């Protein structure tokens, strides 16, 4: 069992920075790195109880897996 997040605001801020970096990787076409970073973002979302951005998740899935 994982321990509760002590500073939800700090984790959310880091997650938001990672989302910004994910967008940059996506624009550069760095698919594998973007997929890995997205996994980290999803982990943080679950740790802080955020559902994430369903529209953004769908866009990434279509872009990287609908070949």
Backbone atoms as SQL, in Angstrom:
CREATE TABLE atoms (id INTEGER PRIMARY KEY, chain TEXT, resi INTEGER, resn TEXT, atom TEXT, x REAL, y REAL, z REAL);
INSERT INTO atoms VALUES
  (1, 'A', 1, 'UNK', 'N', 0.842, -1.179, 0.000),
  (2, 'A', 1, 'UNK', 'CA', 0.000, 0.000, 0.000),
  (3, 'A', 1, 'UNK', 'C', 0.887, 1.242, 0.000),
  (4, 'A', 2, 'UNK', 'N', 0.521, 2.208, -0.805),
  (5, 'A', 2, 'UNK', 'CA', 1.302, 3.435, -0.869),
  (6, 'A', 2, 'UNK', 'C', 0.845, 4.408, 0.201),
  (7, 'A', 3, 'UNK', 'N', 1.771, 5.222, 0.643),
  (8, 'A', 3, 'UNK', 'CA', 1.421, 6.199, 1.677),
  (9, 'A', 3, 'UNK', 'C', 0.715, 7.395, 1.047),
  (10, 'A', 4, 'UNK', 'N', -0.116, 8.079, 1.814),
  (11, 'A', 4, 'UNK', 'CA', -0.843, 9.238, 1.274),
  (12, 'A', 4, 'UNK', 'C', 0.115, 10.352, 0.855),
  (13, 'A', 5, 'UNK', 'N', -0.320, 11.111, -0.125),
  (14, 'A', 5, 'UNK', 'CA', 0.471, 12.249, -0.601),
  (15, 'A', 5, 'UNK', 'C', 0.427, 13.334, 0.461),
  (16, 'A', 6, 'UNK', 'N', 1.595, 13.827, 0.850),
  (17, 'A', 6, 'UNK', 'CA', 1.679, 14.848, 1.892),
  (18, 'A', 6, 'UNK', 'C', 1.319, 16.234, 1.370),
  (19, 'A', 7, 'UNK', 'N', 1.750, 16.565, 0.179),
  (20, 'A', 7, 'UNK', 'CA', 1.533, 17.900, -0.367),
  (21, 'A', 7, 'UNK', 'C', 0.908, 17.784, -1.746),
  (22, 'A', 8, 'UNK', 'N', -0.414, 17.676, -1.759),
  (23, 'A', 8, 'UNK', 'CA', -1.151, 17.487, -3.006),
  (24, 'A', 8, 'UNK', 'C', -0.890, 18.645, -3.965),
  (25, 'A', 9, 'UNK', 'N', -0.843, 19.856, -3.456),
  (26, 'A', 9, 'UNK', 'CA', -0.623, 21.023, -4.317),
  (27, 'A', 9, 'UNK', 'C', 0.730, 20.940, -5.024),
  (28, 'A', 10, 'UNK', 'N', 1.754, 20.502, -4.309),
  (29, 'A', 10, 'UNK', 'CA', 3.090, 20.394, -4.908),
  (30, 'A', 10, 'UNK', 'C', 3.111, 19.298, -5.976),
  (31, 'A', 11, 'UNK', 'N', 2.488, 18.163, -5.694),
  (32, 'A', 11, 'UNK', 'CA', 2.450, 17.068, -6.663),
  (33, 'A', 11, 'UNK', 'C', 1.650, 17.497, -7.891),
  (34, 'A', 12, 'UNK', 'N', 0.549, 18.200, -7.682),
  (35, 'A', 12, 'UNK', 'CA', -0.259, 18.687, -8.802),
  (36, 'A', 12, 'UNK', 'C', 0.551, 19.668, -9.665),
  (37, 'A', 13, 'UNK', 'N', 1.338, 20.525, -9.038),
  (38, 'A', 13, 'UNK', 'CA', 2.166, 21.484, -9.780),
  (39, 'A', 13, 'UNK', 'C', 3.218, 20.757, -10.621),
  (40, 'A', 14, 'UNK', 'N', 3.833, 19.742, -10.050),
  (41, 'A', 14, 'UNK', 'CA', 4.816, 18.950, -10.793),
  (42, 'A', 14, 'UNK', 'C', 4.134, 18.232, -11.956),
  (43, 'A', 15, 'UNK', 'N', 2.970, 17.654, -11.690),
  (44, 'A', 15, 'UNK', 'CA', 2.213, 16.973, -12.746),
  (45, 'A', 15, 'UNK', 'C', 1.908, 17.938, -13.893),
  (46, 'A', 16, 'UNK', 'N', 1.523, 19.154, -13.559),
  (47, 'A', 16, 'UNK', 'CA', 1.210, 20.146, -14.583),
  (48, 'A', 16, 'UNK', 'C', 2.446, 20.507, -15.413),
  (49, 'A', 17, 'UNK', 'N', 3.596, 20.586, -14.762),
  (50, 'A', 17, 'UNK', 'CA', 4.849, 20.830, -15.501),
  (51, 'A', 17, 'UNK', 'C', 5.157, 19.671, -16.443),
  (52, 'A', 18, 'UNK', 'N', 4.926, 18.456, -15.966),
  (53, 'A', 18, 'UNK', 'CA', 5.163, 17.286, -16.806),
  (54, 'A', 18, 'UNK', 'C', 4.227, 17.283, -18.009),
  (55, 'A', 19, 'UNK', 'N', 2.996, 17.723, -17.822),
  (56, 'A', 19, 'UNK', 'CA', 2.067, 17.824, -18.951),
  (57, 'A', 19, 'UNK', 'C', 2.596, 18.790, -20.009),
  (58, 'A', 20, 'UNK', 'N', 3.165, 19.882, -19.554),
  (59, 'A', 20, 'UNK', 'CA', 3.743, 20.855, -20.486),
  (60, 'A', 20, 'UNK', 'C', 4.899, 20.231, -21.265),
  (61, 'A', 21, 'UNK', 'N', 5.739, 19.494, -20.565),
  (62, 'A', 21, 'UNK', 'CA', 6.866, 18.821, -21.221),
  (63, 'A', 21, 'UNK', 'C', 6.376, 17.724, -22.156),
  (64, 'A', 22, 'UNK', 'N', 5.300, 17.060, -21.790),
  (65, 'A', 22, 'UNK', 'CA', 4.715, 16.036, -22.648),
  (66, 'A', 22, 'UNK', 'C', 4.278, 16.637, -23.973),
  (67, 'A', 23, 'UNK', 'N', 3.674, 17.797, -23.931),
  (68, 'A', 23, 'UNK', 'CA', 3.255, 18.482, -25.150),
  (69, 'A', 23, 'UNK', 'C', 4.463, 18.777, -26.041),
  (70, 'A', 24, 'UNK', 'N', 5.565, 19.190, -25.436),
  (71, 'A', 24, 'UNK', 'CA', 6.779, 19.478, -26.207),
  (72, 'A', 24, 'UNK', 'C', 7.318, 18.210, -26.868),
  (73, 'A', 25, 'UNK', 'N', 7.358, 17.116, -26.116),
  (74, 'A', 25, 'UNK', 'CA', 7.832, 15.853, -26.681),
  (75, 'A', 25, 'UNK', 'C', 6.933, 15.408, -27.826),
  (76, 'A', 26, 'UNK', 'N', 5.639, 15.583, -27.635),
  (77, 'A', 26, 'UNK', 'CA', 4.680, 15.206, -28.667),
  (78, 'A', 26, 'UNK', 'C', 4.916, 16.014, -29.938),
  (79, 'A', 27, 'UNK', 'N', 5.153, 17.298, -29.804),
  (80, 'A', 27, 'UNK', 'CA', 5.411, 18.159, -30.960),
  (81, 'A', 27, 'UNK', 'C', 6.707, 17.761, -31.683),
  (82, 'A', 28, 'UNK', 'N', 7.681, 17.283, -30.931),
  (83, 'A', 28, 'UNK', 'CA', 8.951, 16.857, -31.517),
  (84, 'A', 28, 'UNK', 'C', 8.879, 15.456, -32.137),
  (85, 'A', 29, 'UNK', 'N', 7.778, 14.768, -31.892),
  (86, 'A', 29, 'UNK', 'CA', 7.622, 13.428, -32.431),
  (87, 'A', 29, 'UNK', 'C', 8.342, 12.356, -31.629),
  (88, 'A', 30, 'UNK', 'N', 8.673, 12.663, -30.399),
  (89, 'A', 30, 'UNK', 'CA', 9.364, 11.706, -29.526),
  (90, 'A', 30, 'UNK', 'C', 8.332, 10.814, -28.838),
  (91, 'A', 31, 'UNK', 'N', 7.820, 9.854, -29.604),
  (92, 'A', 31, 'UNK', 'CA', 6.711, 9.033, -29.154),
  (93, 'A', 31, 'UNK', 'C', 7.017, 8.198, -27.914),
  (94, 'A', 32, 'UNK', 'N', 8.133, 7.496, -27.915),
  (95, 'A', 32, 'UNK', 'CA', 8.433, 6.607, -26.782),
  (96, 'A', 32, 'UNK', 'C', 8.612, 7.396, -25.489),
  (97, 'A', 33, 'UNK', 'N', 9.318, 8.512, -25.570),
  (98, 'A', 33, 'UNK', 'CA', 9.504, 9.340, -24.379),
  (99, 'A', 33, 'UNK', 'C', 8.162, 9.917, -23.925),
  (100, 'A', 34, 'UNK', 'N', 7.323, 10.317, -24.888),
  (101, 'A', 34, 'UNK', 'CA', 6.008, 10.861, -24.543),
  (102, 'A', 34, 'UNK', 'C', 5.140, 9.815, -23.845),
  (103, 'A', 35, 'UNK', 'N', 5.202, 8.595, -24.325),
  (104, 'A', 35, 'UNK', 'CA', 4.426, 7.519, -23.709),
  (105, 'A', 35, 'UNK', 'C', 4.885, 7.275, -22.282),
  (106, 'A', 36, 'UNK', 'N', 6.191, 7.243, -22.071),
  (107, 'A', 36, 'UNK', 'CA', 6.723, 7.024, -20.725),
  (108, 'A', 36, 'UNK', 'C', 6.356, 8.169, -19.786),
  (109, 'A', 37, 'UNK', 'N', 6.469, 9.394, -20.271),
  (110, 'A', 37, 'UNK', 'CA', 6.131, 10.550, -19.448),
  (111, 'A', 37, 'UNK', 'C', 4.642, 10.554, -19.130),
  (112, 'A', 38, 'UNK', 'N', 3.819, 10.167, -20.096),
  (113, 'A', 38, 'UNK', 'CA', 2.385, 10.087, -19.854),
  (114, 'A', 38, 'UNK', 'C', 2.081, 9.074, -18.755),
  (115, 'A', 39, 'UNK', 'N', 2.819, 7.976, -18.721),
  (116, 'A', 39, 'UNK', 'CA', 2.632, 6.988, -17.650),
  (117, 'A', 39, 'UNK', 'C', 2.904, 7.599, -16.281),
  (118, 'A', 40, 'UNK', 'N', 3.956, 8.397, -16.191),
  (119, 'A', 40, 'UNK', 'CA', 4.278, 9.071, -14.932),
  (120, 'A', 40, 'UNK', 'C', 3.163, 10.034, -14.539),
  (121, 'A', 41, 'UNK', 'N', 2.628, 10.747, -15.514),
  (122, 'A', 41, 'UNK', 'CA', 1.538, 11.689, -15.245),
  (123, 'A', 41, 'UNK', 'C', 0.311, 10.938, -14.728),
  (124, 'A', 42, 'UNK', 'N', 0.006, 9.799, -15.327),
  (125, 'A', 42, 'UNK', 'CA', -1.132, 9.000, -14.878),
  (126, 'A', 42, 'UNK', 'C', -0.942, 8.499, -13.453),
  (127, 'A', 43, 'UNK', 'N', 0.280, 8.114, -13.109),
  (128, 'A', 43, 'UNK', 'CA', 0.571, 7.672, -11.745),
  (129, 'A', 43, 'UNK', 'C', 0.328, 8.815, -10.760),
  (130, 'A', 44, 'UNK', 'N', 0.824, 9.991, -11.100),
  (131, 'A', 44, 'UNK', 'CA', 0.612, 11.149, -10.222),
  (132, 'A', 44, 'UNK', 'C', -0.870, 11.491, -10.114),
  (133, 'A', 45, 'UNK', 'N', -1.594, 11.409, -11.213),
  (134, 'A', 45, 'UNK', 'CA', -3.038, 11.660, -11.172),
  (135, 'A', 45, 'UNK', 'C', -3.720, 10.733, -10.172),
  (136, 'A', 46, 'UNK', 'N', -3.369, 9.468, -10.222),
  (137, 'A', 46, 'UNK', 'CA', -4.001, 8.515, -9.302),
  (138, 'A', 46, 'UNK', 'C', -3.588, 8.771, -7.856),
  (139, 'A', 47, 'UNK', 'N', -2.351, 9.193, -7.651),
  (140, 'A', 47, 'UNK', 'CA', -1.868, 9.471, -6.289),
  (141, 'A', 47, 'UNK', 'C', -2.579, 10.658, -5.651),
  (142, 'A', 48, 'UNK', 'N', -2.939, 11.665, -6.488),
  (143, 'A', 48, 'UNK', 'CA', -3.588, 12.846, -5.921),
  (144, 'A', 48, 'UNK', 'C', -5.103, 12.825, -6.125),
  (145, 'A', 49, 'UNK', 'N', -5.605, 11.761, -6.735),
  (146, 'A', 49, 'UNK', 'CA', -7.043, 11.607, -6.890),
  (147, 'A', 49, 'UNK', 'C', -7.650, 12.382, -8.038),
  (148, 'A', 50, 'UNK', 'N', -6.826, 12.796, -8.993),
  (149, 'A', 50, 'UNK', 'CA', -7.342, 13.480, -10.176),
  (150, 'A', 50, 'UNK', 'C', -7.585, 12.452, -11.267),
  (151, 'A', 51, 'UNK', 'N', -8.669, 12.646, -11.984),
  (152, 'A', 51, 'UNK', 'CA', -8.988, 11.734, -13.073),
  (153, 'A', 51, 'UNK', 'C', -8.176, 12.000, -14.316),
  (154, 'A', 52, 'UNK', 'N', -7.528, 13.145, -14.369),
  (155, 'A', 52, 'UNK', 'CA', -6.764, 13.495, -15.553),
  (156, 'A', 52, 'UNK', 'C', -7.651, 14.159, -16.585),
  (157, 'A', 53, 'UNK', 'N', -7.077, 14.427, -17.717),
  (158, 'A', 53, 'UNK', 'CA', -7.771, 15.095, -18.805),
  (159, 'A', 53, 'UNK', 'C', -8.149, 14.049, -19.842),
  (160, 'A', 54, 'UNK', 'N', -9.414, 13.653, -19.868),
  (161, 'A', 54, 'UNK', 'CA', -9.868, 12.593, -20.758),
  (162, 'A', 54, 'UNK', 'C', -9.674, 12.962, -22.222),
  (163, 'A', 55, 'UNK', 'N', -9.871, 14.214, -22.560),
  (164, 'A', 55, 'UNK', 'CA', -9.697, 14.660, -23.947),
  (165, 'A', 55, 'UNK', 'C', -8.236, 14.522, -24.366),
  (166, 'A', 56, 'UNK', 'N', -7.324, 14.940, -23.497),
  (167, 'A', 56, 'UNK', 'CA', -5.898, 14.843, -23.796),
  (168, 'A', 56, 'UNK', 'C', -5.464, 13.382, -23.897),
  (169, 'A', 57, 'UNK', 'N', -5.974, 12.524, -23.011),
  (170, 'A', 57, 'UNK', 'CA', -5.629, 11.108, -23.064),
  (171, 'A', 57, 'UNK', 'C', -6.100, 10.487, -24.370),
  (172, 'A', 58, 'UNK', 'N', -7.313, 10.821, -24.791),
  (173, 'A', 58, 'UNK', 'CA', -7.844, 10.295, -26.045),
  (174, 'A', 58, 'UNK', 'C', -7.014, 10.768, -27.236),
  (175, 'A', 59, 'UNK', 'N', -6.612, 12.027, -27.223),
  (176, 'A', 59, 'UNK', 'CA', -5.792, 12.579, -28.309),
  (177, 'A', 59, 'UNK', 'C', -4.461, 11.832, -28.404),
  (178, 'A', 60, 'UNK', 'N', -3.827, 11.599, -27.250),
  (179, 'A', 60, 'UNK', 'CA', -2.550, 10.880, -27.253),
  (180, 'A', 60, 'UNK', 'C', -2.722, 9.446, -27.744),
  (181, 'A', 61, 'UNK', 'N', -3.768, 8.782, -27.307),
  (182, 'A', 61, 'UNK', 'CA', -4.008, 7.417, -27.753),
  (183, 'A', 61, 'UNK', 'C', -4.193, 7.357, -29.257),
  (184, 'A', 62, 'UNK', 'N', -5.005, 8.257, -29.802),
  (185, 'A', 62, 'UNK', 'CA', -5.225, 8.279, -31.243),
  (186, 'A', 62, 'UNK', 'C', -3.934, 8.571, -31.986),
  (187, 'A', 63, 'UNK', 'N', -3.159, 9.528, -31.484),
  (188, 'A', 63, 'UNK', 'CA', -1.939, 9.939, -32.181),
  (189, 'A', 63, 'UNK', 'C', -0.876, 8.835, -32.187),
  (190, 'A', 64, 'UNK', 'N', -0.737, 8.126, -31.074),
  (191, 'A', 64, 'UNK', 'CA', 0.368, 7.168, -30.955),
  (192, 'A', 64, 'UNK', 'C', 0.006, 5.728, -31.238),
  (193, 'A', 65, 'UNK', 'N', -1.280, 5.385, -31.171),
  (194, 'A', 65, 'UNK', 'CA', -1.618, 3.979, -31.325),
  (195, 'A', 65, 'UNK', 'C', -2.555, 3.669, -32.480),
  (196, 'A', 66, 'UNK', 'N', -3.095, 4.670, -33.147),
  (197, 'A', 66, 'UNK', 'CA', -3.945, 4.437, -34.311),
  (198, 'A', 66, 'UNK', 'C', -3.133, 4.551, -35.591),
  (199, 'A', 67, 'UNK', 'N', -2.226, 3.618, -35.776),
  (200, 'A', 67, 'UNK', 'CA', -1.368, 3.638, -36.969),
  (201, 'A', 67, 'UNK', 'C', -1.914, 2.751, -38.040);
